[in-house]
């Protein structure tokens, strides 16, 4: 055995955590939570629009045979997916109809063929936008204010109509200007 060493396990001193929680208890006191006392305050709740009460249900329906009820909460209205889809399809029909117009104006031999292929696509997408817009406006009108997006549906109806009209004009130009 080297000089200055002992026969028992090494001693590291006293532990750094607090002593026992209670006098005579062999267990140490619990450590404070991480970050204590510098915890940030909780975030503020979002501001609700006027007319929507906070933490108050719209109505409470009783459950027959029990003293309990079902609370129906106030929900924010949602946008109609059909209205959004009709607007996107209408914008797409306008963009494709521009390709039909370009093919109709060009006096290339394949202009009528390319214009015709894209015209069929544009008319199909434009009519789909018109149909989706009509169904979306019916859905919005019958929802009682829970579904919104009437302006999007009108934009889809308008863009689908314009795209279909431009495609037909471009196709007529391609046929008229073909050599």
N, C-alpha and C positions, 0 to 999 in steps of 0.2 A: 504494500500500500504506500502511495507517495506521501510525503510529509504534508500536513495541513489538510488532509481529507478526513472525512468522517465515514463511519460505517453505515449510516442511515441514508435515507433519500434526501436530496438537496432541498433546502428551505428557500422559498421565494418571497417570504414576507407575508404581510397581511393582504387580504383581497382588497381591490380598489372600490368595490361596490359597498353600499351602506351596510351597516351592521344588522343585527336581527330586528325584525319588525316589533316584536314584543320581548320584554325582558325574559330571558330564559328560553326563548324560542331558538331552535337550531337553524331555522331558515332565515335567509336575508329578506329585507323589505323589498317589495316589488319596485322595479325601475320605472321612472316616469316615461310617458309615451315619447316616441321619437319626435323631435322638433319642439318639445315642450320648453318654454311657454310661448314660442313664436309661431303658433298655428295661424294661418290666414283666416279671415272671417269667411263664412259661407257665402256663396254667390247670391245676389238678389234674384228673386223670382222674376220671370218675364212679365212685362206690362201687357195686360190683356186689353183688347179693344173695348170701347165703351159699350155697355149693355150686356157683357158677359160677366156674370158674378164669379168671384174666386171661391173655390171650395164649396159651392152650393150647386146641388143638382137641379136640372130642369124640372124633373118630377120624380116622385117616389111612388112606385107601384107596390101595393101590398101583396104579400104571398099568402094565398088562402090557407087557413088552418094553422098559421104560425104568427107570432108577434113581430115578424121581420118584414122587411120590404126590400125592393130592388131599386137602387138609385140609378137614374139615367143622367149621366153627366152632360154638360154643355160641350159640344164639339165645334171646332172651327170648320167652316165650309171648305170643301175641297174642289179643285179644278176638275172638270170633266176630261177624262183621258181621250174620249172621242173628239172633243173640241180641239185639244192639242194635236192629235193625230191628223185631223182634217186640215189644220193650218199648215202643218209640216208637209202633208201631201200636196196641198195647194201651191205652196212655195216651190216644191219639187217639180210640179207640172209646169210652172212658169219657167223654171230654169231649163227643163228639157225642151220646152216649146221654142226657146231661143235657138237651140241647136237645129230644130226643124226650120225656123226662119232662115238661119244661115245656109242650110242645105238648099232651101227653096230659092234663095237669092243667087247662090252660086250657079253658074251655067254649066257645071260639069255634067258628064253623061250619067254619073251615078247619083246626082243630086236628088232626083225624084225617088230613087230606090231608098236612099238613106233617109230622106225626108219622110217617106211613107212608113218606114220601120219605126222611126222615132215618133211620128204622129200617132201611131197606134198605141205606143207606150204612154205618150202624153195624155191622150184622150182617156185611156184606162185609169191613169193616176188622177186626172182631173175629175172624172166622174166618181171615183172613189172618195175624193175629198168632198165633193158636193153631197154625196150620200151620207158620209160620216158627219158632216156639218148639220144636215137636217135631223139626223137621229140625235145628235148631241143637243140641239136646241130643244127637241122634245123632252129629252132626259132632264135638261136644266129646268124647263118650265114645270115639269111634274115633280121635282124634288122638294119643293117647299122651301127653297133657300139653302139647302144642305149641299148642293152642287152648284158651282159657279163656272164662268167661262163663256158666257154668251158672246162676248166680243171676239174671243178666239174662234168660236164657231162661225161667226159672220165673216171673219177674215179668211177662214178656210173655204167658206162658200164662195167668196169673191175671188180669191186666188185660184181656186179650182176652175171657176167659170172663165176667168181671164186666160189661164193656161190652156184650156181646151179651145177657146176661141183663137188664140194665137197659133196653136198647132194646126187648126183647120185653115187659117189664112196662109200659113207657111206651106201647107200641102197644096193648096190651090195655086200658090205662086210657083211651086216646083213643077206642077203639071203644066201651067201656062207658059213658063219660060223654058221648058224642056226642048232640046233641039229636034 
